[in-house]
Amino acid sequence: MYNYELCLVLKPSLEDDARNQEIEKVKGYIERFGGKVLEPIEDWGKKRLAYEINHIKEGFYYFIPFEGVKSTPNEVESFVRIMENVIRFLIVKK
């Protein structure tokens, strides 16, 4: 098992419940593909983006540490990429 971290930027227009649902959905993807979400999930709150993306100037930042096999990040990425409320994401190996 390898350690990874997923940085997720969600749209600023989302309410608390909608953001929590998106995070739970991502955690479900990680677990579906052989990973395990590690605690704690860091919530950095609403931050200004370095540059405007599709006329959006800020977003909610989350850092989700997880462990998984080599294929886990690619599988998770394929589903996170098409999530409507995700502005940007990045998965890195720790």
C-alpha positions as CSV (number, residue, x, y, z in Angstrom):
1,M,0.0,0.0,0.0
2,Y,1.2,3.5,-0.9
3,N,0.2,6.8,0.8
4,Y,-1.4,9.5,-1.4
5,E,-3.0,12.8,-0.8
6,L,-5.9,14.2,-2.8
7,C,-6.3,18.0,-3.0
8,L,-9.8,18.9,-4.0
9,V,-11.2,22.4,-4.8
10,L,-15.0,22.6,-4.8
11,K,-17.2,25.4,-6.2
12,P,-17.8,28.3,-3.8
13,S,-21.6,28.3,-4.3
14,L,-22.1,25.0,-2.6
15,E,-23.8,24.8,0.8
16,D,-22.4,22.8,3.7
17,D,-24.6,19.8,3.1
18,A,-23.7,19.7,-0.6
19,R,-19.9,19.9,0.2
20,N,-20.2,17.1,2.7
21,Q,-22.0,15.0,0.1
22,E,-19.2,15.6,-2.4
23,I,-16.5,14.6,0.1
24,E,-18.5,11.5,1.0
25,K,-18.8,10.6,-2.7
26,V,-15.0,11.0,-3.1
27,K,-14.3,8.8,0.0
28,G,-16.6,6.2,-1.5
29,Y,-14.6,6.2,-4.7
30,I,-11.4,5.7,-2.8
31,E,-12.8,2.8,-0.8
32,R,-14.4,1.2,-3.9
33,F,-11.0,1.0,-5.7
34,G,-9.1,-0.6,-2.8
35,G,-8.1,2.4,-0.8
36,K,-8.5,3.5,2.7
37,V,-9.2,7.1,3.7
38,L,-6.8,8.2,6.5
39,E,-7.7,10.8,9.1
40,P,-7.9,13.8,9.4
41,I,-9.3,15.3,6.3
42,E,-8.2,18.9,6.2
43,D,-10.8,21.5,5.4
44,W,-9.0,24.8,4.5
45,G,-12.3,26.6,3.9
46,K,-12.9,29.1,1.2
47,K,-9.8,30.5,-0.4
48,R,-9.1,32.8,-3.4
49,L,-7.8,30.9,-6.4
50,A,-4.4,31.9,-7.9
51,Y,-6.2,32.5,-11.2
52,E,-9.8,32.6,-12.4
53,I,-11.2,29.3,-13.7
54,N,-14.4,29.5,-15.7
55,H,-15.2,32.9,-14.1
56,I,-14.8,31.5,-10.6
57,K,-12.4,33.4,-8.3
58,E,-12.5,31.3,-5.1
59,G,-13.2,27.7,-4.0
60,F,-13.4,25.4,-1.0
61,Y,-10.1,23.5,-0.4
62,Y,-10.0,20.0,1.0
63,F,-7.0,17.7,1.5
64,I,-7.9,14.0,1.8
65,P,-5.0,11.6,2.7
66,F,-5.5,8.0,1.7
67,E,-3.6,4.8,1.1
68,G,-4.1,2.4,-1.7
69,V,-2.6,0.1,-4.4
70,K,-0.9,1.5,-7.5
71,S,-4.1,1.6,-9.5
72,T,-6.2,3.4,-6.9
73,P,-5.2,7.0,-7.8
74,N,-5.9,6.5,-11.5
75,E,-9.3,5.0,-10.9
76,V,-10.3,7.7,-8.4
77,E,-9.1,10.4,-10.8
78,S,-11.3,9.1,-13.6
79,F,-14.4,9.6,-11.4
80,V,-13.4,12.9,-9.7
81,R,-12.6,14.4,-13.1
82,I,-16.3,14.2,-14.2
83,M,-17.8,15.5,-10.9
84,E,-19.7,18.6,-11.6
85,N,-18.9,20.6,-8.5
86,V,-15.1,20.0,-8.6
87,I,-13.1,22.9,-10.0
88,R,-9.6,21.4,-9.7
89,F,-8.0,18.3,-8.1
90,L,-4.6,16.8,-7.7
91,I,-3.5,13.4,-6.4
92,V,0.1,13.2,-5.2
93,K,2.1,10.3,-3.8
94,K,3.5,11.1,-0.3
